[in-house]
Amino acid sequence: MRRPGRRIVRSSVADGDVFFSSNVHEDAMLARSLVFFAVMSVLVAPLAVRAGSPPTSAPTAIDGSRDAGALDGRIASVDYAANTMRVEVRGHGLLTFSIEPTTPITALDGGNAMMIDLKPRAHVVIQSNRTGDRYVAQNIKIVK
């Protein structure tokens, strides 16, 4: 005889038939609990991430460098032998940028350029990283 609130679930196995019994109320409670925890994890997770994040304005790389952002200015001089250029940046003064061999340089027409194309008085936008007082160009775009 079956009691109210119980159901019989039948499952077939290779050896023969097996019967399982479960409580309908337990299934409903489990479903409600899963929904509750799913909703809470969606609501609470962003708060936990925000609380644990440091209050820095720019991320720090493994080597201690920080993203200096986009700086624009006019090239004052280029030292092709040392792979550096000095740029007069508004609000920052004269800054020296190291240029790596892998640093992409974009020409006025949008094509690729080389370090030899960087000339004094050219207007450039530079994405760079900063370690202490040293700036390393990550991307250079000639704009004028």
ROSEMI-325093 format. One line per field, with one value per residue (C-alpha): z, y, x; residue in three letters; residue number from 1. Coordinates in Angstrom, 2 decimals. Layout:
ROSEMI-325093
Z = (Z  ...)
Y = (Y  ...)
X = (X  ...)
residu = (Ala  ...)
num = (NUM  ...)
end
This chain:
ROSEMI-325093
Z = (0.00  -0.92  1.57  0.48  -0.53  -1.83  -5.41  -6.95  -9.67  -11.89  -13.57  -15.85  -15.44  -17.44  -14.55  -14.24  -12.86  -9.86  -7.90  -6.14  -3.69  -2.95  -1.10  -3.20  -0.40  -0.19  -3.96  -3.74  -0.79  -2.66  -5.74  -3.63  -1.94  -5.26  -6.63  -3.43  -3.55  -7.27  -6.77  -3.75  -5.57  -8.42  -5.97  -3.53  -5.86  -7.32  -3.81  -2.70  -5.76  -5.28  -1.57  -2.31  -5.09  -4.26  -4.60  -7.31  -10.43  -12.76  -12.64  -11.69  -13.84  -12.48  -13.13  -11.10  -14.10  -14.28  -17.31  -17.91  -20.32  -23.54  -23.56  -26.49  -27.35  -29.77  -30.30  -29.10  -30.12  -31.16  -30.28  -32.82  -31.34  -27.80  -28.98  -27.04  -27.81  -25.77  -26.03  -24.72  -23.10  -21.99  -18.20  -17.77  -19.37  -21.27  -20.91  -22.23  -23.71  -24.35  -27.58  -27.74  -31.07  -30.86  -30.21  -32.98  -34.65  -36.74  -39.51  -40.42  -43.11  -40.63  -42.02  -40.23  -39.59  -38.28  -35.71  -38.52  -39.28  -35.84  -36.47  -34.19  -34.05  -35.07  -32.97  -31.43  -29.12  -26.99  -24.94  -22.35  -19.10  -16.33  -13.85  -11.53  -13.82  -16.81  -19.56  -22.03  -25.17  -25.85  -28.92  -30.84  -33.29  -35.43  -35.68  -37.36)
Y = (0.00  3.45  6.27  9.85  11.95  8.92  7.92  4.89  5.44  2.48  2.09  -0.69  -2.28  -5.06  -7.57  -6.91  -4.31  -2.18  0.00  3.22  5.12  8.83  11.43  14.14  16.69  16.06  16.60  19.91  21.07  20.15  22.07  25.15  24.97  24.76  27.76  29.74  29.05  29.82  33.19  34.05  33.18  35.52  38.34  37.90  36.98  40.51  41.98  39.50  40.23  44.00  43.76  41.80  44.01  46.47  50.20  50.80  52.83  50.70  47.03  46.07  43.52  40.73  42.80  45.72  47.88  49.80  50.72  54.40  54.67  56.65  59.62  61.99  64.59  65.75  63.91  66.06  63.64  60.05  58.02  55.19  53.50  53.38  52.62  55.55  58.72  61.82  63.14  66.41  65.26  67.85  67.85  65.52  67.40  65.72  61.90  59.29  56.13  52.89  51.21  47.41  45.68  44.18  47.51  48.05  51.47  52.68  55.26  58.16  56.11  53.29  50.99  49.64  51.93  51.44  53.31  55.23  56.79  58.46  62.01  65.04  67.29  64.39  64.12  60.63  58.71  56.17  53.30  52.50  50.77  52.58  51.15  53.89  56.72  54.42  54.30  51.40  52.01  49.20  50.78  53.96  55.70  58.62  61.02  64.13)
X = (0.00  1.32  1.42  0.53  3.54  5.46  6.02  7.56  10.15  10.89  14.25  15.38  18.83  20.51  20.02  16.32  13.95  14.91  12.51  13.46  11.33  11.65  9.69  8.01  8.40  12.15  12.45  10.57  12.70  15.90  14.74  13.92  17.33  19.15  17.24  17.93  21.68  21.86  20.15  22.30  25.53  24.58  23.78  26.68  29.56  30.03  30.13  32.78  34.93  34.59  35.48  38.66  40.00  42.79  42.02  44.63  43.97  46.08  47.02  50.56  52.35  54.55  57.68  56.30  55.42  52.16  50.08  50.79  47.85  47.80  50.15  50.31  52.87  55.53  58.80  61.71  64.48  65.10  68.19  68.13  71.23  69.80  66.22  64.80  62.88  62.17  58.64  57.21  53.95  51.41  51.10  54.10  56.98  59.78  59.63  62.05  60.51  62.39  61.32  61.52  62.19  58.67  56.91  54.33  54.54  51.59  52.11  49.82  48.08  47.38  50.06  53.09  56.02  59.56  61.60  63.34  59.91  59.86  61.08  61.42  58.31  56.02  52.86  52.53  50.19  52.04  50.62  53.27  54.15  55.96  58.46  59.61  60.75  61.27  58.64  58.55  56.49  54.00  52.39  53.25  50.91  52.06  49.13  50.68)
residu = (Met  Arg  Arg  Pro  Gly  Arg  Arg  Ile  Val  Arg  Ser  Ser  Val  Ala  Asp  Gly  Asp  Val  Phe  Phe  Ser  Ser  Asn  Val  His  Glu  Asp  Ala  Met  Leu  Ala  Arg  Ser  Leu  Val  Phe  Phe  Ala  Val  Met  Ser  Val  Leu  Val  Ala  Pro  Leu  Ala  Val  Arg  Ala  Gly  Ser  Pro  Pro  Thr  Ser  Ala  Pro  Thr  Ala  Ile  Asp  Gly  Ser  Arg  Asp  Ala  Gly  Ala  Leu  Asp  Gly  Arg  Ile  Ala  Ser  Val  Asp  Tyr  Ala  Ala  Asn  Thr  Met  Arg  Val  Glu  Val  Arg  Gly  His  Gly  Leu  Leu  Thr  Phe  Ser  Ile  Glu  Pro  Thr  Thr  Pro  Ile  Thr  Ala  Leu  Asp  Gly  Gly  Asn  Ala  Met  Met  Ile  Asp  Leu  Lys  Pro  Arg  Ala  His  Val  Val  Ile  Gln  Ser  Asn  Arg  Thr  Gly  Asp  Arg  Tyr  Val  Ala  Gln  Asn  Ile  Lys  Ile  Val  Lys)
num = (1  2  3  4  5  6  7  8  9  10  11  12  13  14  15  16  17  18  19  20  21  22  23  24  25  26  27  28  29  30  31  32  33  34  35  36  37  38  39  40  41  42  43  44  45  46  47  48  49  50  51  52  53  54  55  56  57  58  59  60  61  62  63  64  65  66  67  68  69  70  71  72  73  74  75  76  77  78  79  80  81  82  83  84  85  86  87  88  89  90  91  92  93  94  95  96  97  98  99  100  101  102  103  104  105  106  107  108  109  110  111  112  113  114  115  116  117  118  119  120  121  122  123  124  125  126  127  128  129  130  131  132  133  134  135  136  137  138  139  140  141  142  143  144)
end
